[in-house]
Amino acid sequence: MQSARNKQLLFSLLLLSVITIIAYFLSRTDGQFELDKKMFQVEDQTKINRVVFESAGEKVIVSYDGTSWNVNNKYPADRQLVKVLFATLLQIAPKRPASETLKDSISKSLQSSGTKVSLFEGQDLKKEFYAGSNFDHTQTYFQQNSELPYLVTIPGYRVDPSQVFQLDENGWRDKRVFNFNWRNLKDISVRYPAEPKRDFKINLRQKLLSIEDVEVTDTTRLSRFVDDLYSLEADQIVKVGEKPPVDTLFMKLTSLELIVSDIASRKFKLEVKQWKLGQPQLAGVSNDSLLLLFDKTKIFRIAKTKDYFKKRE
């Protein structure tokens, strides 16, 4: 009896040993396939000076010239978007490979309707992948060349990380309207075509701001107005030929015109079109004939009259 029991214990011990060994090697095998969280990152993103986005026949190049970032070597790039791009690249991480049943269709979709993203350091290609998402932007997939597509996320955020890669040329452009240098400011003209009595002009003389025909100026309000003008950014630049989401009837009427002049005789102009009650955005036309869309609160902030700047007792 004891001998049989000993054999049974020995068998159990051997079985446990085999299970332990198998579990050990299985865990090691799993470890070999542990996701590389830096799969879509570059070793040192501070050295990246050119990013190329290719999708649907369109190519956008965002590059650094040693001083500033530019779009297609034609326009200044939106500095905040450049920061968002590199923050996204730094934080993006694969969550899991696409499922066996979906991997082929996701891969095909990425390469046909996604965005090919190429990161360069000088002439050296450092990283290349496809980025895209599903229809309702609830799932984002990245894929390196012919490898498996991966579901990717930014830990802690419920956003579609691929959207920054899907911007067109106008989307990447700096949307500041009055890109003047404070030190070179000469004057600012504000006109109301339908109500000329509301017009006024601001001058900068010996670093002091003043308004013509206003004896005592509220300098705090005046400085705030110029700051708001200086930082004014459009929410969207409308593509040529694209119908803006505003009432086209009101596009024919200019309600407000602002012209900033500098000491080099350059002029930065914005014509603000008539606003329709209930319309969330206002349209404007810049001096280079760009059609711009603004949140109405941005324009209301700078739609001031001469009386607004008079010093109150």
C-alpha positions in Angstrom: 0.0 0.0 0.0 2.7 2.4 1.0 4.7 1.5 -2.2 1.6 2.2 -4.3 1.1 5.5 -2.5 4.7 6.5 -3.1 4.4 5.8 -6.8 1.3 7.9 -6.9 3.0 10.8 -5.2 6.0 10.4 -7.5 3.7 10.5 -10.5 2.0 13.6 -9.2 5.3 15.3 -8.6 6.5 14.5 -12.1 3.2 15.8 -13.5 3.5 19.0 -11.6 7.1 19.4 -12.7 6.1 19.0 -16.4 3.3 21.5 -16.0 5.6 24.0 -14.3 8.2 23.6 -17.1 5.5 24.0 -19.8 4.1 27.1 -18.1 7.6 28.5 -17.9 8.3 28.1 -21.6 4.8 29.3 -22.5 5.4 32.5 -20.5 8.7 33.0 -22.2 7.1 32.5 -25.6 4.4 35.0 -24.7 7.1 37.5 -23.7 8.7 37.2 -27.1 5.5 38.5 -28.6 5.0 41.3 -26.1 4.1 44.5 -27.9 6.8 47.0 -28.6 5.2 50.2 -27.2 7.7 52.3 -29.2 6.9 50.6 -32.5 5.7 53.7 -34.2 8.2 56.1 -32.6 11.6 57.3 -33.7 14.7 57.2 -31.5 15.1 61.0 -31.3 12.2 63.0 -32.6 14.0 66.3 -32.0 16.1 65.4 -35.1 13.1 64.9 -37.4 13.0 67.9 -39.7 10.6 66.7 -42.4 7.3 64.9 -42.2 5.5 63.8 -45.4 1.8 62.9 -45.5 0.4 61.2 -48.5 -3.3 60.3 -49.0 -5.8 60.2 -51.8 -3.4 61.7 -54.4 -2.5 64.6 -52.1 0.9 65.2 -50.6 1.7 67.5 -47.8 5.2 68.2 -46.6 5.7 69.8 -43.2 9.4 70.7 -42.9 11.8 72.7 -40.7 14.2 75.1 -42.3 16.3 75.7 -39.3 14.2 78.6 -38.1 10.5 77.7 -38.5 8.2 75.0 -39.7 6.6 75.4 -43.2 4.0 73.7 -45.3 5.0 72.6 -48.8 7.8 75.2 -48.7 5.1 77.9 -49.3 3.4 78.8 -46.0 4.2 79.0 -42.3 2.9 76.0 -40.5 0.6 76.1 -37.5 3.0 75.9 -34.6 0.5 74.4 -32.2 -0.4 71.6 -34.7 3.3 70.8 -35.1 3.5 70.4 -31.3 0.4 68.2 -31.4 1.9 66.0 -34.1 5.1 65.3 -32.1 3.2 64.8 -28.9 1.1 62.3 -30.7 4.1 60.5 -32.1 5.7 60.4 -28.6 2.7 59.0 -26.9 1.1 56.7 -29.4 1.3 53.0 -28.5 0.0 49.8 -30.1 -2.7 48.1 -28.0 -3.0 44.8 -29.9 -2.7 43.4 -33.4 -5.8 43.5 -35.6 -7.8 40.3 -35.3 -7.1 37.4 -37.8 -10.5 37.9 -39.4 -10.1 41.7 -39.9 -6.4 42.2 -40.5 -6.5 41.8 -44.3 -9.4 44.2 -44.8 -7.9 46.8 -42.3 -4.5 46.6 -44.1 -6.2 47.1 -47.5 -8.2 50.1 -46.1 -5.1 51.7 -44.6 -3.2 51.5 -47.8 -6.0 52.7 -50.0 -7.7 55.4 -47.9 -5.4 56.0 -45.0 -2.4 58.3 -44.7 1.1 57.3 -45.4 3.4 59.0 -42.9 7.1 59.3 -43.5 9.5 60.8 -40.9 12.9 62.1 -42.1 16.1 63.3 -40.5 17.7 65.2 -43.3 17.6 62.7 -46.3 17.3 59.6 -44.1 14.0 58.0 -43.7 13.6 57.1 -40.0 10.1 55.8 -39.8 7.2 55.1 -42.2 3.7 53.8 -41.5 0.1 54.0 -42.6 -2.5 55.7 -40.3 -6.2 55.6 -40.4 -9.4 54.9 -38.4 -12.9 53.4 -38.8 -15.9 55.4 -39.9 -16.9 56.8 -36.6 -13.3 57.4 -35.4 -13.6 55.1 -32.4 -10.7 52.8 -33.5 -7.4 53.9 -34.9 -5.0 51.5 -36.7 -1.3 52.0 -37.7 0.6 49.6 -40.0 4.3 49.6 -40.9 4.6 48.6 -44.6 3.4 45.0 -45.1 3.4 44.1 -41.4 0.4 43.5 -39.2 -1.9 46.5 -38.6 -2.2 47.4 -34.9 -5.0 49.0 -33.0 -3.3 52.1 -31.4 -4.2 54.5 -28.6 -2.8 57.3 -26.6 -3.0 56.0 -23.0 -5.6 57.9 -21.0 -7.2 59.7 -24.0 -10.3 58.9 -25.9 -9.4 60.6 -29.2 -8.6 59.4 -32.7 -4.8 59.9 -33.0 -4.9 59.6 -36.8 -6.8 62.9 -37.3 -3.6 65.1 -37.1 -2.2 63.0 -40.0 -5.2 63.5 -42.2 -5.0 67.3 -42.4 -4.7 68.9 -45.9 -2.4 71.8 -46.8 -4.8 74.4 -45.5 -5.3 72.5 -42.3 -1.5 72.7 -41.6 -1.2 76.4 -42.4 -0.7 79.0 -39.7 -4.1 80.5 -39.3 -3.1 83.8 -37.6 -4.7 86.6 -39.6 -2.5 89.6 -38.5 1.0 88.2 -38.5 2.6 91.5 -37.8 5.7 92.3 -35.7 4.8 94.5 -32.7 8.0 96.5 -33.0 7.1 97.4 -36.7 3.4 98.3 -36.1 2.4 101.7 -37.5 -1.3 101.9 -37.3 -4.6 100.0 -37.3 -7.7 101.1 -39.2 -11.1 99.9 -38.3 -14.0 100.5 -40.7 -17.7 99.8 -40.6 -18.8 100.3 -44.3 -22.5 100.6 -43.4 -21.9 102.9 -40.4 -18.9 105.2 -41.1 -19.4 107.1 -37.9 -18.2 104.1 -36.0 -14.8 104.0 -37.8 -11.6 104.7 -35.9 -7.8 104.5 -36.3 -5.1 103.5 -33.8 -1.6 104.8 -34.0 1.6 103.7 -32.5 4.0 106.5 -31.8 7.1 106.2 -29.6 5.8 102.9 -28.3 2.5 104.5 -27.2 -0.9 103.5 -28.5 -3.5 106.2 -29.2 -6.8 106.7 -31.0 -7.4 109.6 -33.3 -10.0 112.1 -32.1 -10.2 110.5 -28.6 -8.7 112.9 -26.0 -8.5 110.5 -23.1 -8.0 106.8 -24.0 -8.6 103.8 -21.8 -5.1 102.3 -22.4 -6.0 99.0 -20.7 -8.9 98.4 -23.2 -6.8 99.6 -26.1 -3.9 97.2 -25.3 -6.3 94.3 -24.8 -7.9 95.1 -28.2 -4.5 95.1 -30.0 -3.5 91.9 -28.2 -6.8 90.2 -29.4 -6.1 91.4 -32.9 -2.5 90.2 -32.8 -3.6 86.7 -31.6 -6.7 86.3 -33.8 -6.7 83.0 -35.6 -9.2 81.5 -38.0 -10.7 78.2 -37.2 -10.6 77.0 -40.8 -9.2 78.1 -44.2 -11.8 77.1 -46.9 -10.5 75.4 -50.0 -10.9 77.2 -53.3 -14.1 76.0 -54.9 -15.4 74.5 -51.6 -18.8 75.8 -50.5 -18.5 77.4 -47.0 -21.0 76.4 -44.4 -22.4 79.9 -44.1 -25.1 81.8 -45.8 -23.7 82.9 -49.2 -26.1 85.9 -49.4 -24.4 87.4 -46.4 -21.0 86.8 -48.0 -21.7 89.7 -50.3 -21.9 92.2 -47.4 -18.9 93.4 -45.4 -19.8 94.4 -41.9 -16.3 95.2 -40.6 -12.9 95.8 -42.1 -9.6 95.8 -40.3 -6.3 96.9 -41.8 -3.0 96.7 -39.9 -0.1 98.6 -41.4 3.6 98.4 -40.5 6.5 100.8 -41.0 7.6 98.8 -44.1 4.2 99.8 -45.7 2.9 96.2 -45.6 -0.8 95.8 -45.0 -2.6 92.9 -43.3 -6.3 93.1 -44.1 -9.5 91.2 -43.0 -13.0 91.8 -44.3 -15.6 90.3 -42.0 -18.8 89.4 -43.7 -22.3 90.0 -42.4 -23.4 87.6 -39.7 -26.7 85.8 -39.8 -28.5 85.3 -36.5 -28.1 81.7 -35.3 -25.1 81.1 -37.5 -22.2 79.7 -35.4 -19.4 80.9 -37.6 -18.5 84.1 -39.3 -16.7 84.3 -42.6 -13.9 86.7 -43.5 -11.6 87.4 -46.5 -7.9 88.1 -45.9 -5.8 90.4 -48.0 -4.5 87.4 -50.0 -8.1 86.5 -50.8 -8.3 83.5 -48.5 -11.8 82.6 -47.2 -11.6 82.2 -43.5 -14.1 80.9 -40.9 -14.2 82.1 -37.3 -16.1 81.2 -34.2 -18.3 84.2 -33.8 -17.0 85.0 -30.3 -13.6 85.7 -31.7 -14.9 88.4 -34.0 -17.3 89.9 -31.5 -14.2 90.3 -29.2 -12.6 92.7 -31.7 -15.7 94.3 -33.1 -15.3 97.5 -31.1 -16.2 101.1 -31.7 -14.4 104.3 -30.8 -16.6 105.0 -27.8 -15.5 101.7 -26.2 -12.0 103.1 -25.8 -13.0 106.5 -24.2 -11.8 106.8 -20.6 -14.6 106.8 -18.1 -14.6 109.1 -15.2 
